Amino acid sequence: MDTDKVIQDLNRRFAAPLPEFYQRRIIFWYDKDKEFEDKLDEVVLENAKVVALTGNNAFSVKKLLSVDDLTANYLVYSPLAYNRPDDNWLLDIELYSEEFRADLISIWMDEMGLASNPAMRKQMKRNR
């Protein structure tokens, strides 16, 4: 997926109406293969700020999202994979946020209307 299509899709998602009782939208962009890491500077969104996880800034990002800025929309780029849920300082925020992926498997699953869960992703990878 090219960067322009990613930006267009993200802008569409941030422009969508918020669910009831939500004040803002946070989307976690999972990219464990780091396909877009070098293109992240090109991602400028109309209605959201972009923050990237580095492996050393989880506390500051958690503070930003939970204390410092409670109104702005955020795209959180996450090239990290955690072995245990306890290692993920942002898990509580991820659970009430949305998920975005731009890899080929995710695109196929989205086109087929399949639920994006780890078991289904694994099966799709095996059968591609």
MODELLER restraints for C-alpha pairs under 7 A, 6 or more apart:
rsr = mdl.restraints
at = mdl.atoms
rsr.add(forms.Gaussian(group=physical.xy_distance, feature=features.Distance(at['CA:1:A'], at['CA:102:A']), mean=6.40, stdev=0.5))
rsr.add(forms.Gaussian(group=physical.xy_distance, feature=features.Distance(at['CA:6:A'], at['CA:102:A']), mean=6.99, stdev=0.5))
rsr.add(forms.Gaussian(group=physical.xy_distance, feature=features.Distance(at['CA:7:A'], at['CA:43:A']), mean=6.22, stdev=0.5))
rsr.add(forms.Gaussian(group=physical.xy_distance, feature=features.Distance(at['CA:7:A'], at['CA:45:A']), mean=6.80, stdev=0.5))
rsr.add(forms.Gaussian(group=physical.xy_distance, feature=features.Distance(at['CA:11:A'], at['CA:45:A']), mean=6.09, stdev=0.5))
rsr.add(forms.Gaussian(group=physical.xy_distance, feature=features.Distance(at['CA:11:A'], at['CA:46:A']), mean=6.42, stdev=0.5))
rsr.add(forms.Gaussian(group=physical.xy_distance, feature=features.Distance(at['CA:14:A'], at['CA:25:A']), mean=6.76, stdev=0.5))
rsr.add(forms.Gaussian(group=physical.xy_distance, feature=features.Distance(at['CA:14:A'], at['CA:47:A']), mean=6.50, stdev=0.5))
rsr.add(forms.Gaussian(group=physical.xy_distance, feature=features.Distance(at['CA:23:A'], at['CA:71:A']), mean=6.53, stdev=0.5))
rsr.add(forms.Gaussian(group=physical.xy_distance, feature=features.Distance(at['CA:24:A'], at['CA:71:A']), mean=5.91, stdev=0.5))
rsr.add(forms.Gaussian(group=physical.xy_distance, feature=features.Distance(at['CA:24:A'], at['CA:72:A']), mean=6.26, stdev=0.5))
rsr.add(forms.Gaussian(group=physical.xy_distance, feature=features.Distance(at['CA:24:A'], at['CA:73:A']), mean=5.34, stdev=0.5))
rsr.add(forms.Gaussian(group=physical.xy_distance, feature=features.Distance(at['CA:25:A'], at['CA:73:A']), mean=4.97, stdev=0.5))
rsr.add(forms.Gaussian(group=physical.xy_distance, feature=features.Distance(at['CA:25:A'], at['CA:74:A']), mean=6.59, stdev=0.5))
rsr.add(forms.Gaussian(group=physical.xy_distance, feature=features.Distance(at['CA:26:A'], at['CA:73:A']), mean=5.70, stdev=0.5))
rsr.add(forms.Gaussian(group=physical.xy_distance, feature=features.Distance(at['CA:26:A'], at['CA:74:A']), mean=4.80, stdev=0.5))
rsr.add(forms.Gaussian(group=physical.xy_distance, feature=features.Distance(at['CA:26:A'], at['CA:75:A']), mean=5.91, stdev=0.5))
rsr.add(forms.Gaussian(group=physical.xy_distance, feature=features.Distance(at['CA:26:A'], at['CA:97:A']), mean=5.28, stdev=0.5))
rsr.add(forms.Gaussian(group=physical.xy_distance, feature=features.Distance(at['CA:26:A'], at['CA:98:A']), mean=6.31, stdev=0.5))
rsr.add(forms.Gaussian(group=physical.xy_distance, feature=features.Distance(at['CA:27:A'], at['CA:74:A']), mean=6.37, stdev=0.5))
rsr.add(forms.Gaussian(group=physical.xy_distance, feature=features.Distance(at['CA:27:A'], at['CA:75:A']), mean=4.91, stdev=0.5))
rsr.add(forms.Gaussian(group=physical.xy_distance, feature=features.Distance(at['CA:27:A'], at['CA:76:A']), mean=6.14, stdev=0.5))
rsr.add(forms.Gaussian(group=physical.xy_distance, feature=features.Distance(at['CA:27:A'], at['CA:97:A']), mean=5.77, stdev=0.5))
rsr.add(forms.Gaussian(group=physical.xy_distance, feature=features.Distance(at['CA:27:A'], at['CA:98:A']), mean=4.61, stdev=0.5))
rsr.add(forms.Gaussian(group=physical.xy_distance, feature=features.Distance(at['CA:27:A'], at['CA:99:A']), mean=5.55, stdev=0.5))
rsr.add(forms.Gaussian(group=physical.xy_distance, feature=features.Distance(at['CA:27:A'], at['CA:100:A']), mean=6.60, stdev=0.5))
rsr.add(forms.Gaussian(group=physical.xy_distance, feature=features.Distance(at['CA:28:A'], at['CA:75:A']), mean=5.93, stdev=0.5))
rsr.add(forms.Gaussian(group=physical.xy_distance, feature=features.Distance(at['CA:28:A'], at['CA:76:A']), mean=4.74, stdev=0.5))
rsr.add(forms.Gaussian(group=physical.xy_distance, feature=features.Distance(at['CA:28:A'], at['CA:77:A']), mean=6.01, stdev=0.5))
rsr.add(forms.Gaussian(group=physical.xy_distance, feature=features.Distance(at['CA:28:A'], at['CA:78:A']), mean=6.75, stdev=0.5))
rsr.add(forms.Gaussian(group=physical.xy_distance, feature=features.Distance(at['CA:28:A'], at['CA:94:A']), mean=6.94, stdev=0.5))
rsr.add(forms.Gaussian(group=physical.xy_distance, feature=features.Distance(at['CA:28:A'], at['CA:98:A']), mean=6.14, stdev=0.5))
rsr.add(forms.Gaussian(group=physical.xy_distance, feature=features.Distance(at['CA:28:A'], at['CA:99:A']), mean=4.99, stdev=0.5))
rsr.add(forms.Gaussian(group=physical.xy_distance, feature=features.Distance(at['CA:28:A'], at['CA:100:A']), mean=5.95, stdev=0.5))
rsr.add(forms.Gaussian(group=physical.xy_distance, feature=features.Distance(at['CA:29:A'], at['CA:75:A']), mean=6.87, stdev=0.5))
rsr.add(forms.Gaussian(group=physical.xy_distance, feature=features.Distance(at['CA:29:A'], at['CA:76:A']), mean=5.94, stdev=0.5))
rsr.add(forms.Gaussian(group=physical.xy_distance, feature=features.Distance(at['CA:29:A'], at['CA:77:A']), mean=4.74, stdev=0.5))
rsr.add(forms.Gaussian(group=physical.xy_distance, feature=features.Distance(at['CA:29:A'], at['CA:78:A']), mean=5.78, stdev=0.5))
rsr.add(forms.Gaussian(group=physical.xy_distance, feature=features.Distance(at['CA:29:A'], at['CA:99:A']), mean=6.10, stdev=0.5))
rsr.add(forms.Gaussian(group=physical.xy_distance, feature=features.Distance(at['CA:29:A'], at['CA:100:A']), mean=4.58, stdev=0.5))
rsr.add(forms.Gaussian(group=physical.xy_distance, feature=features.Distance(at['CA:29:A'], at['CA:101:A']), mean=5.66, stdev=0.5))
rsr.add(forms.Gaussian(group=physical.xy_distance, feature=features.Distance(at['CA:30:A'], at['CA:77:A']), mean=6.40, stdev=0.5))
rsr.add(forms.Gaussian(group=physical.xy_distance, feature=features.Distance(at['CA:30:A'], at['CA:78:A']), mean=4.99, stdev=0.5))
rsr.add(forms.Gaussian(group=physical.xy_distance, feature=features.Distance(at['CA:30:A'], at['CA:79:A']), mean=6.01, stdev=0.5))
rsr.add(forms.Gaussian(group=physical.xy_distance, feature=features.Distance(at['CA:30:A'], at['CA:100:A']), mean=6.27, stdev=0.5))
rsr.add(forms.Gaussian(group=physical.xy_distance, feature=features.Distance(at['CA:30:A'], at['CA:101:A']), mean=5.47, stdev=0.5))
rsr.add(forms.Gaussian(group=physical.xy_distance, feature=features.Distance(at['CA:31:A'], at['CA:78:A']), mean=6.03, stdev=0.5))
rsr.add(forms.Gaussian(group=physical.xy_distance, feature=features.Distance(at['CA:31:A'], at['CA:79:A']), mean=4.62, stdev=0.5))
rsr.add(forms.Gaussian(group=physical.xy_distance, feature=features.Distance(at['CA:31:A'], at['CA:101:A']), mean=6.61, stdev=0.5))
rsr.add(forms.Gaussian(group=physical.xy_distance, feature=features.Distance(at['CA:32:A'], at['CA:79:A']), mean=4.40, stdev=0.5))
rsr.add(forms.Gaussian(group=physical.xy_distance, feature=features.Distance(at['CA:32:A'], at['CA:80:A']), mean=5.56, stdev=0.5))
rsr.add(forms.Gaussian(group=physical.xy_distance, feature=features.Distance(at['CA:32:A'], at['CA:81:A']), mean=6.19, stdev=0.5))
rsr.add(forms.Gaussian(group=physical.xy_distance, feature=features.Distance(at['CA:33:A'], at['CA:79:A']), mean=6.96, stdev=0.5))
rsr.add(forms.Gaussian(group=physical.xy_distance, feature=features.Distance(at['CA:34:A'], at['CA:79:A']), mean=5.63, stdev=0.5))
rsr.add(forms.Gaussian(group=physical.xy_distance, feature=features.Distance(at['CA:47:A'], at['CA:73:A']), mean=6.71, stdev=0.5))
rsr.add(forms.Gaussian(group=physical.xy_distance, feature=features.Distance(at['CA:48:A'], at['CA:72:A']), mean=6.67, stdev=0.5))
rsr.add(forms.Gaussian(group=physical.xy_distance, feature=features.Distance(at['CA:48:A'], at['CA:73:A']), mean=4.56, stdev=0.5))
rsr.add(forms.Gaussian(group=physical.xy_distance, feature=features.Distance(at['CA:48:A'], at['CA:74:A']), mean=5.05, stdev=0.5))
rsr.add(forms.Gaussian(group=physical.xy_distance, feature=features.Distance(at['CA:48:A'], at['CA:75:A']), mean=6.56, stdev=0.5))
rsr.add(forms.Gaussian(group=physical.xy_distance, feature=features.Distance(at['CA:49:A'], at['CA:73:A']), mean=6.25, stdev=0.5))
rsr.add(forms.Gaussian(group=physical.xy_distance, feature=features.Distance(at['CA:49:A'], at['CA:74:A']), mean=4.83, stdev=0.5))
rsr.add(forms.Gaussian(group=physical.xy_distance, feature=features.Distance(at['CA:49:A'], at['CA:75:A']), mean=6.13, stdev=0.5))
rsr.add(forms.Gaussian(group=physical.xy_distance, feature=features.Distance(at['CA:50:A'], at['CA:74:A']), mean=5.82, stdev=0.5))
rsr.add(forms.Gaussian(group=physical.xy_distance, feature=features.Distance(at['CA:50:A'], at['CA:75:A']), mean=4.80, stdev=0.5))
rsr.add(forms.Gaussian(group=physical.xy_distance, feature=features.Distance(at['CA:50:A'], at['CA:76:A']), mean=6.07, stdev=0.5))
rsr.add(forms.Gaussian(group=physical.xy_distance, feature=features.Distance(at['CA:51:A'], at['CA:75:A']), mean=6.27, stdev=0.5))
rsr.add(forms.Gaussian(group=physical.xy_distance, feature=features.Distance(at['CA:51:A'], at['CA:76:A']), mean=5.02, stdev=0.5))
rsr.add(forms.Gaussian(group=physical.xy_distance, feature=features.Distance(at['CA:51:A'], at['CA:77:A']), mean=6.22, stdev=0.5))
rsr.add(forms.Gaussian(group=physical.xy_distance, feature=features.Distance(at['CA:52:A'], at['CA:76:A']), mean=5.62, stdev=0.5))
rsr.add(forms.Gaussian(group=physical.xy_distance, feature=features.Distance(at['CA:52:A'], at['CA:77:A']), mean=4.55, stdev=0.5))
rsr.add(forms.Gaussian(group=physical.xy_distance, feature=features.Distance(at['CA:52:A'], at['CA:78:A']), mean=6.28, stdev=0.5))
rsr.add(forms.Gaussian(group=physical.xy_distance, feature=features.Distance(at['CA:53:A'], at['CA:77:A']), mean=6.06, stdev=0.5))
rsr.add(forms.Gaussian(group=physical.xy_distance, feature=features.Distance(at['CA:53:A'], at['CA:78:A']), mean=5.32, stdev=0.5))
rsr.add(forms.Gaussian(group=physical.xy_distance, feature=features.Distance(at['CA:58:A'], at['CA:89:A']), mean=6.25, stdev=0.5))
rsr.add(forms.Gaussian(group=physical.xy_distance, feature=features.Distance(at['CA:62:A'], at['CA:90:A']), mean=6.19, stdev=0.5))
rsr.add(forms.Gaussian(group=physical.xy_distance, feature=features.Distance(at['CA:82:A'], at['CA:88:A']), mean=6.42, stdev=0.5))
rsr.add(forms.Gaussian(group=physical.xy_distance, feature=features.Distance(at['CA:105:A'], at['CA:124:A']), mean=6.73, stdev=0.5))
rsr.add(forms.Gaussian(group=physical.xy_distance, feature=features.Distance(at['CA:105:A'], at['CA:125:A']), mean=6.82, stdev=0.5))
